[in-house]
Amino acid sequence: MANKLEGRARRKVRVRKKISGTTERPRLTVFRSNKQIYAQVVDDIKGSTLASATSLKIEKVGDAPQANKSKLAEQVGEAIAQACIAKGIKTVVFDRNGYIYHGRVKALADGARKAGLVF
């Protein structure tokens, strides 16, 4: 387990060296646990979170009680895109946070793109 976490930490550092969120183009970062997925839009210059979405809120509302994790991730992507567009944010930089770009991370990104977010 420790090797898996250390590998993700190395990949995360490698990704974060290259990207940073600005006021004009904030960073969309993803965190996934075994059961849930979280997304935040962060302005790294100000050090503030501009918008966030989580699969916990979607499950509480009851939009998808029987959906699988990929479908929930896509709905989280749509929710974060709607929150961003409501605040006037149309373009972001995608931070996969050391995770491989497939499965739930890809579903979240596709959902955000489908809802109108550009990255």
PyRosetta script that sets phi, psi and omega in degrees:
from pyrosetta import init, pose_from_sequence

init()
pose = pose_from_sequence("MANKLEGRARRKVRVRKKISGTTERPRLTVFRSNKQIYAQVVDDIKGSTLASATSLKIEKVGDAPQANKSKLAEQVGEAIAQACIAKGIKTVVFDRNGYIYHGRVKALADGARKAGLVF")
pose.set_psi(1, -40.3)
pose.set_omega(1, -178.4)
pose.set_phi(2, -64.5)
pose.set_psi(2, -37.9)
pose.set_omega(2, 179.4)
pose.set_phi(3, -64.5)
pose.set_psi(3, -36.3)
pose.set_omega(3, 178.6)
pose.set_phi(4, -64.3)
pose.set_psi(4, -44.6)
pose.set_omega(4, 179.1)
pose.set_phi(5, -68.0)
pose.set_psi(5, -38.5)
pose.set_omega(5, 178.4)
pose.set_phi(6, -66.0)
pose.set_psi(6, -39.2)
pose.set_omega(6, 177.8)
pose.set_phi(7, -63.6)
pose.set_psi(7, -43.3)
pose.set_omega(7, 177.1)
pose.set_phi(8, -63.5)
pose.set_psi(8, -39.2)
pose.set_omega(8, 179.0)
pose.set_phi(9, -62.9)
pose.set_psi(9, -39.8)
pose.set_omega(9, 177.6)
pose.set_phi(10, -65.5)
pose.set_psi(10, -44.2)
pose.set_omega(10, 178.3)
pose.set_phi(11, -63.5)
pose.set_psi(11, -37.8)
pose.set_omega(11, -179.9)
pose.set_phi(12, -62.3)
pose.set_psi(12, -44.6)
pose.set_omega(12, 178.7)
pose.set_phi(13, -62.7)
pose.set_psi(13, -41.3)
pose.set_omega(13, -179.4)
pose.set_phi(14, -63.9)
pose.set_psi(14, -40.0)
pose.set_omega(14, 179.2)
pose.set_phi(15, -70.8)
pose.set_psi(15, -44.0)
pose.set_omega(15, -175.3)
pose.set_phi(16, -70.1)
pose.set_psi(16, -18.9)
pose.set_omega(16, 174.7)
pose.set_phi(17, -64.5)
pose.set_psi(17, -30.4)
pose.set_omega(17, -172.0)
pose.set_phi(18, -93.9)
pose.set_psi(18, -26.2)
pose.set_omega(18, -175.0)
pose.set_phi(19, -122.4)
pose.set_psi(19, 150.6)
pose.set_omega(19, 177.1)
pose.set_phi(20, -153.2)
pose.set_psi(20, 143.9)
pose.set_omega(20, 179.8)
pose.set_phi(21, -89.2)
pose.set_psi(21, 134.5)
pose.set_omega(21, 176.9)
pose.set_phi(22, -114.2)
pose.set_psi(22, 178.0)
pose.set_omega(22, 178.6)
pose.set_phi(23, -66.6)
pose.set_psi(23, -39.2)
pose.set_omega(23, -179.2)
pose.set_phi(24, -74.4)
pose.set_psi(24, -35.7)
pose.set_omega(24, -177.0)
pose.set_phi(25, -137.4)
pose.set_psi(25, 85.1)
pose.set_omega(25, -177.5)
pose.set_phi(26, -71.6)
pose.set_psi(26, 171.2)
pose.set_omega(26, -175.6)
pose.set_phi(27, -98.9)
pose.set_psi(27, 126.4)
pose.set_omega(27, 174.2)
pose.set_phi(28, -94.6)
pose.set_psi(28, 109.1)
pose.set_omega(28, -176.7)
pose.set_phi(29, -108.5)
pose.set_psi(29, 147.4)
pose.set_omega(29, -174.7)
pose.set_phi(30, -121.0)
pose.set_psi(30, 137.5)
pose.set_omega(30, 169.4)
pose.set_phi(31, -129.7)
pose.set_psi(31, 131.8)
pose.set_omega(31, 177.3)
pose.set_phi(32, -125.6)
pose.set_psi(32, 134.3)
pose.set_omega(32, 171.7)
pose.set_phi(33, -103.8)
pose.set_psi(33, -172.5)
pose.set_omega(33, 180.0)
pose.set_phi(34, -66.4)
pose.set_psi(34, -32.1)
pose.set_omega(34, -176.1)
pose.set_phi(35, -110.6)
pose.set_psi(35, -30.6)
pose.set_omega(35, -172.3)
pose.set_phi(36, -119.8)
pose.set_psi(36, 168.0)
pose.set_omega(36, 173.5)
pose.set_phi(37, -139.0)
pose.set_psi(37, 140.7)
pose.set_omega(37, -175.4)
pose.set_phi(38, -127.8)
pose.set_psi(38, 146.3)
pose.set_omega(38, 176.6)
pose.set_phi(39, -136.4)
pose.set_psi(39, 139.3)
pose.set_omega(39, 177.5)
pose.set_phi(40, -134.7)
pose.set_psi(40, 146.8)
pose.set_omega(40, 171.9)
pose.set_phi(41, -109.6)
pose.set_psi(41, 120.2)
pose.set_omega(41, -169.7)
pose.set_phi(42, -122.4)
pose.set_psi(42, 136.3)
pose.set_omega(42, 169.8)
pose.set_phi(43, -98.3)
pose.set_psi(43, 106.5)
pose.set_omega(43, -175.1)
pose.set_phi(44, -72.2)
pose.set_psi(44, -25.6)
pose.set_omega(44, 179.7)
pose.set_phi(45, -68.7)
pose.set_psi(45, -46.9)
pose.set_omega(45, 178.3)
pose.set_phi(46, -83.0)
pose.set_psi(46, -20.6)
pose.set_omega(46, -177.8)
pose.set_phi(47, 73.2)
pose.set_psi(47, 38.5)
pose.set_omega(47, -176.8)
pose.set_phi(48, -130.6)
pose.set_psi(48, 151.4)
pose.set_omega(48, 175.2)
pose.set_phi(49, -90.7)
pose.set_psi(49, 125.2)
pose.set_omega(49, -176.8)
pose.set_phi(50, -91.5)
pose.set_psi(50, -35.7)
pose.set_omega(50, 179.6)
pose.set_phi(51, -155.0)
pose.set_psi(51, 156.5)
pose.set_omega(51, 177.4)
pose.set_phi(52, -150.1)
pose.set_psi(52, 155.9)
pose.set_omega(52, 175.6)
pose.set_phi(53, -149.8)
pose.set_psi(53, 151.2)
pose.set_omega(53, -178.0)
pose.set_phi(54, -146.5)
pose.set_psi(54, 153.8)
pose.set_omega(54, 177.9)
pose.set_phi(55, -71.5)
pose.set_psi(55, -17.9)
pose.set_omega(55, 176.6)
pose.set_phi(56, -62.9)
pose.set_psi(56, -43.1)
pose.set_omega(56, 179.8)
pose.set_phi(57, -67.6)
pose.set_psi(57, -37.5)
pose.set_omega(57, -179.4)
pose.set_phi(58, -67.9)
pose.set_psi(58, -39.4)
pose.set_omega(58, 178.1)
pose.set_phi(59, -67.9)
pose.set_psi(59, -37.4)
pose.set_omega(59, -180.0)
pose.set_phi(60, -65.1)
pose.set_psi(60, -40.2)
pose.set_omega(60, 179.6)
pose.set_phi(61, -66.3)
pose.set_psi(61, -30.7)
pose.set_omega(61, 177.9)
pose.set_phi(62, 90.9)
pose.set_psi(62, 20.7)
pose.set_omega(62, 178.9)
pose.set_phi(63, -65.2)
pose.set_psi(63, -35.0)
pose.set_omega(63, -175.9)
pose.set_phi(64, -142.8)
pose.set_psi(64, 73.6)
pose.set_omega(64, -176.7)
pose.set_phi(65, -67.5)
pose.set_psi(65, -29.1)
pose.set_omega(65, -177.4)
pose.set_phi(66, -110.8)
pose.set_psi(66, 11.0)
pose.set_omega(66, -177.0)
pose.set_phi(67, -72.0)
pose.set_psi(67, 150.8)
pose.set_omega(67, 175.9)
pose.set_phi(68, -80.6)
pose.set_psi(68, 175.1)
pose.set_omega(68, -172.5)
pose.set_phi(69, -66.8)
pose.set_psi(69, -32.8)
pose.set_omega(69, 178.6)
pose.set_phi(70, -67.9)
pose.set_psi(70, -40.0)
pose.set_omega(70, 177.5)
pose.set_phi(71, -64.8)
pose.set_psi(71, -40.4)
pose.set_omega(71, 177.1)
pose.set_phi(72, -63.5)
pose.set_psi(72, -39.8)
pose.set_omega(72, 179.3)
pose.set_phi(73, -63.8)
pose.set_psi(73, -39.0)
pose.set_omega(73, 177.8)
pose.set_phi(74, -64.7)
pose.set_psi(74, -39.8)
pose.set_omega(74, 177.7)
pose.set_phi(75, -66.7)
pose.set_psi(75, -35.2)
pose.set_omega(75, 176.0)
pose.set_phi(76, -65.2)
pose.set_psi(76, -40.4)
pose.set_omega(76, 176.2)
pose.set_phi(77, -60.5)
pose.set_psi(77, -43.0)
pose.set_omega(77, 177.5)
pose.set_phi(78, -65.0)
pose.set_psi(78, -39.8)
pose.set_omega(78, -179.8)
pose.set_phi(79, -65.7)
pose.set_psi(79, -41.8)
pose.set_omega(79, 179.5)
pose.set_phi(80, -68.0)
pose.set_psi(80, -35.6)
pose.set_omega(80, 177.7)
pose.set_phi(81, -66.0)
pose.set_psi(81, -42.0)
pose.set_omega(81, 178.2)
pose.set_phi(82, -63.9)
pose.set_psi(82, -40.0)
pose.set_omega(82, 178.6)
pose.set_phi(83, -65.4)
pose.set_psi(83, -38.6)
pose.set_omega(83, 179.2)
pose.set_phi(84, -68.1)
pose.set_psi(84, -46.1)
pose.set_omega(84, -178.6)
pose.set_phi(85, -64.0)
pose.set_psi(85, -34.6)
pose.set_omega(85, 176.5)
pose.set_phi(86, -63.8)
pose.set_psi(86, -29.0)
pose.set_omega(86, 179.0)
pose.set_phi(87, -94.8)
pose.set_psi(87, 4.7)
pose.set_omega(87, 176.8)
pose.set_phi(88, 87.3)
pose.set_psi(88, 15.0)
pose.set_omega(88, 179.7)
pose.set_phi(89, -98.5)
pose.set_psi(89, 120.7)
pose.set_omega(89, -178.4)
pose.set_phi(90, -112.7)
pose.set_psi(90, -27.6)
pose.set_omega(90, -179.9)
pose.set_phi(91, -122.8)
pose.set_psi(91, 141.1)
pose.set_omega(91, 179.1)
pose.set_phi(92, -138.1)
pose.set_psi(92, 169.1)
pose.set_omega(92, 171.5)
pose.set_phi(93, -106.6)
pose.set_psi(93, 128.8)
pose.set_omega(93, -175.8)
pose.set_phi(94, -88.2)
pose.set_psi(94, 124.5)
pose.set_omega(94, 177.6)
pose.set_phi(95, -112.8)
pose.set_psi(95, 107.3)
pose.set_omega(95, -178.2)
pose.set_phi(96, -78.4)
pose.set_psi(96, -5.4)
pose.set_omega(96, 170.1)
pose.set_phi(97, 63.4)
pose.set_psi(97, 33.1)
pose.set_omega(97, 177.6)
pose.set_phi(98, 88.5)
pose.set_psi(98, -6.0)
pose.set_omega(98, 178.6)
pose.set_phi(99, -84.0)
pose.set_psi(99, 152.0)
pose.set_omega(99, 176.6)
pose.set_phi(100, -71.2)
pose.set_psi(100, 140.2)
pose.set_omega(100, -176.4)
pose.set_phi(101, -80.7)
pose.set_psi(101, 78.2)
pose.set_omega(101, 172.9)
pose.set_phi(102, -161.8)
pose.set_psi(102, 169.7)
pose.set_omega(102, 177.4)
pose.set_phi(103, 67.2)
pose.set_psi(103, -127.4)
pose.set_omega(103, -174.7)
pose.set_phi(104, -68.4)
pose.set_psi(104, -35.3)
pose.set_omega(104, 179.8)
pose.set_phi(105, -66.0)
pose.set_psi(105, -43.1)
pose.set_omega(105, 178.0)
pose.set_phi(106, -66.8)
pose.set_psi(106, -38.9)
pose.set_omega(106, 178.6)
pose.set_phi(107, -63.3)
pose.set_psi(107, -40.3)
pose.set_omega(107, 177.1)
pose.set_phi(108, -63.3)
pose.set_psi(108, -45.0)
pose.set_omega(108, 179.9)
pose.set_phi(109, -63.5)
pose.set_psi(109, -42.4)
pose.set_omega(109, 179.1)
pose.set_phi(110, -64.4)
pose.set_psi(110, -39.8)
pose.set_omega(110, 177.4)
pose.set_phi(111, -63.7)
pose.set_psi(111, -39.7)
pose.set_omega(111, 178.4)
pose.set_phi(112, -66.7)
pose.set_psi(112, -41.2)
pose.set_omega(112, 178.1)
pose.set_phi(113, -65.3)
pose.set_psi(113, -40.7)
pose.set_omega(113, -179.2)
pose.set_phi(114, -63.0)
pose.set_psi(114, -32.7)
pose.set_omega(114, -179.5)
pose.set_phi(115, -84.0)
pose.set_psi(115, -1.6)
pose.set_omega(115, 172.8)
pose.set_phi(116, 113.7)
pose.set_psi(116, 1.9)
pose.set_omega(116, 179.3)
pose.set_phi(117, -82.9)
pose.set_psi(117, 138.4)
pose.set_omega(117, -176.3)
pose.set_phi(118, -109.0)
pose.set_psi(118, 126.5)
pose.set_omega(118, 171.8)
pose.set_phi(119, -160.5)
pose.dump_pdb("model.pdb")
